[in-house]
């Protein structure tokens, strides 16, 4: 039995909660109106009326069954960057009250007793429960935030600060945490350090914002010359390196304390390792379908490290969102309505977004509910 996740007998006796959203029925990834149900609100649970939900690039891979080694269950309701209003609390809930704004990221459950959970790293728990396309504690399939409401154990929800715009804050629950967590864990967060950020997309642009708020020197590394102006003028990066230019790479050799690599596609790590100082750290946060070759000799002769990181734990999640509020950090977004989600997913697949899509669920859900009734 997972600690602090017991469903009360009264909750078990209640009917499951009706819900409505958008689901993909197959690997085409096309979503359409879907009526389903969620588990009843237990003693430690909160029910959230979803206001906004970010669209992660990972949603495209999951909806289209593009992640090797993963089991996909259809119908699938995606979405793990959820922000909404608490409309119900269990009798043992302490962190939230009715009317509070809560956020839910990539996971909604874990065993809360293993070594990872005890260190606050719930995302690495062998029994973690993903916010969608996973098996919930009652044996049902979890459904994500492309929907009207969700139920979650309060431990796996974040208190959203009043000062942050909720639409721009929603992607931080995944994209923000994915870069903030390794920066803190690997010590790449000290004023005066030089951080490289590979890729200026949904993850990379937030990494730049966090690093500048930490008073770091930031260099954006990209294959796209057009990203230079964005990096320097829009996001305040200190420098830009075109990674296809050997001369620029040579000039920056041995200059960086660390690099956060957000690129999800296949690419060489050799030139990135060369950019690191002795003892530098290259942290991979973008999942590539093809494993890169490791440049072993440069690692050995420079005592350099190549490491990886997933999202982060719940303590880190709250710390990250509070840091963002303190420094007024949000993701750069394009807000879309529920009836525009398929178009947004297609644009993400083509990398046609700056830098995250966010669904205005509460104000536009009626558009797909009406079409469902026609």
C-alpha positions, -999 to 999 in steps of 0.1 A, spaced: 0 0 0 14 34 -10 18 58 19 -7 86 22 -27 74 -8 -54 53 8 -88 58 -6 -115 60 21 -142 35 21 -168 62 15 -149 73 -16 -147 37 -29 -185 34 -26 -191 66 -46 -196 65 -83 -165 75 -104 -164 112 -114 -176 119 -149 -151 139 -170 -148 152 -206 -119 161 -228 -100 152 -259 -85 118 -266 -65 101 -293 -80 67 -303 -50 54 -322 -14 62 -332 -26 88 -357 -25 111 -326 -56 129 -337 -77 139 -307 -114 142 -306 -141 146 -279 -141 119 -252 -163 112 -223 -147 92 -195 -145 90 -157 -120 96 -130 -116 80 -96 -135 95 -67 -118 121 -45 -102 103 -16 -91 115 18 -58 129 6 -70 140 -28 -80 173 -44 -102 177 -74 -90 204 -98 -112 223 -123 -86 227 -151 -80 262 -164 -49 258 -186 -29 229 -198 4 231 -217 12 210 -247 46 193 -243 65 179 -273 64 146 -255 26 147 -259 31 144 -297 54 113 -292 30 96 -268 -2 103 -288 15 90 -320 31 60 -303 66 72 -312 85 63 -280 102 29 -283 98 6 -253 67 23 -239 33 7 -236 6 30 -250 -31 27 -240 -58 42 -262 -80 62 -258 -53 85 -245 -59 119 -230 -26 137 -229 -14 168 -209 9 170 -179 13 208 -175 -20 214 -156 -31 245 -137 -65 248 -122 -88 257 -93 -93 233 -64 -131 225 -62 -130 196 -38 -106 185 -9 -104 152 10 -109 152 47 -72 148 54 -59 174 29 -37 200 46 -19 219 18 -49 231 -2 -83 246 5 -112 253 -18 -105 280 -44 -67 276 -43 -48 273 -76 -29 241 -80 -5 227 -106 1 192 -116 32 181 -136 44 148 -152 36 125 -122 6 121 -100 17 93 -77 46 72 -64 52 47 -36 65 74 -12 86 49 6 115 39 -16 150 55 -15 141 78 -44 109 90 -28 126 94 6 151 118 -11 123 138 -27 130 123 -62 95 109 -68 100 111 -105 126 83 -103 104 60 -82 100 25 -98 63 27 -90 57 63 -101 24 70 -117 25 92 -148 -2 119 -151 -15 102 -182 -10 68 -199 -2 51 -167 -20 29 -142 -35 48 -112 -36 34 -77 -71 21 -82 -61 1 -113 -76 25 -138 -58 43 -166 -47 79 -159 -59 106 -181 -42 140 -186 -50 176 -187 -67 180 -221 -99 177 -201 -122 196 -177 -111 183 -143 -86 159 -126 -81 142 -92 -47 140 -76 -32 133 -42 -23 166 -27 14 155 -23 17 156 -61 2 190 -66 20 224 -65 6 255 -49 7 281 -76 18 316 -66 -7 344 -71 18 366 -89 24 343 -119 1 344 -150 -14 310 -150 -12 304 -187 25 312 -189 33 293 -157 17 260 -169 46 249 -190 70 254 -161 55 223 -144 73 202 -170 97 223 -192 107 245 -163 113 217 -139 132 196 -165 159 223 -167 157 237 -131 162 203 -114 196 194 -131 209 229 -127 204 227 -90 214 190 -86 246 193 -106 256 227 -91 251 246 -123 233 275 -106 260 297 -90 265 334 -99 294 339 -123 294 304 -137 292 299 -175 263 278 -187 258 266 -222 222 259 -233 219 237 -264 186 244 -283 164 275 -279 131 257 -278 105 250 -251 131 238 -226 160 259 -237 144 294 -235 133 287 -199 168 274 -190 182 307 -202 157 327 -181 165 306 -150 203 309 -155 201 347 -160 180 350 -128 208 331 -111 233 357 -124 251 332 -146 268 339 -179 248 321 -206 257 310 -241 230 296 -264 243 268 -287 222 262 -318 222 249 -354 199 277 -365 215 311 -373 181 328 -369 181 319 -332 210 343 -325 188 375 -323 162 357 -302 188 344 -278 206 377 -273 179 403 -277 147 385 -265 161 363 -238 192 381 -226 218 354 -234 254 367 -232 266 349 -263 256 326 -291 274 298 -309 264 284 -342 273 247 -336 279 241 -373 307 267 -373 340 250 -363 357 284 -358 330 295 -332 333 262 -314 371 265 -313 370 300 -298 347 288 -270 366 256 -263 372 249 -226 351 278 -215 319 265 -199 313 251 -164 283 232 -176 259 226 -205 222 218 -204 214 199 -237 177 202 -245 179 187 -280 157 157 -285 170 146 -319 203 127 -327 234 149 -325 270 146 -317 282 152 -282 319 156 -291 319 193 -298 298 200 -267 323 181 -245 351 202 -260 333 234 -248 335 223 -212 362 233 -187 381 207 -168 356 191 -145 327 204 -165 293 187 -168 271 181 -198 236 172 -188 212 156 -213 175 165 -208 162 159 -243 153 123 -251 168 111 -284 155 80 -302 191 72 -311 218 68 -285 249 90 -291 284 78 -291 304 88 -260 336 107 -266 355 87 -239 390 102 -243 380 139 -239 359 128 -208 389 111 -193 415 137 -200 393 165 -188 376 148 -159 344 158 -176 309 143 -170 280 134 -192 249 130 -171 211 128 -175 181 141 -158 143 137 -159 118 162 -145 122 164 -108 106 157 -74 77 175 -57 99 195 -33 119 207 -63 87 215 -82 75 238 -55 109 254 -52 111 259 -89 76 276 -92 84 298 -62 117 308 -78 99 316 -110 74 338 -92 102 356 -74 119 365 -106 88 368 -128 97 339 -150 71 324 -173 73 305 -206 68 323 -239 35 309 -251 9 308 -277 -26 302 -262 -49 280 -282 -85 268 -278 -96 232 -273 -107 230 -310 -73 240 -321 -53 213 -304 -48 191 -334 -34 220 -353 -11 228 -324 1 192 -322 9 192 -359 28 225 -356 48 211 -327 58 181 -348 71 206 -374 89 227 -347 66 256 -356 61 272 -322 77 299 -300 80 283 -276 51 265 -260 14 260 -267 -10 263 -238 -47 253 -241 -72 277 -226 -93 248 -213 -118 265 -191 -128 292 -216 -129 270 -247 -140 235 -237 -175 243 -248 -163 245 -284 -155 208 -285 -184 198 -262 -208 215 -286 -193 197 -316 -196 164 -297 -233 170 -294 -239 179 -330 
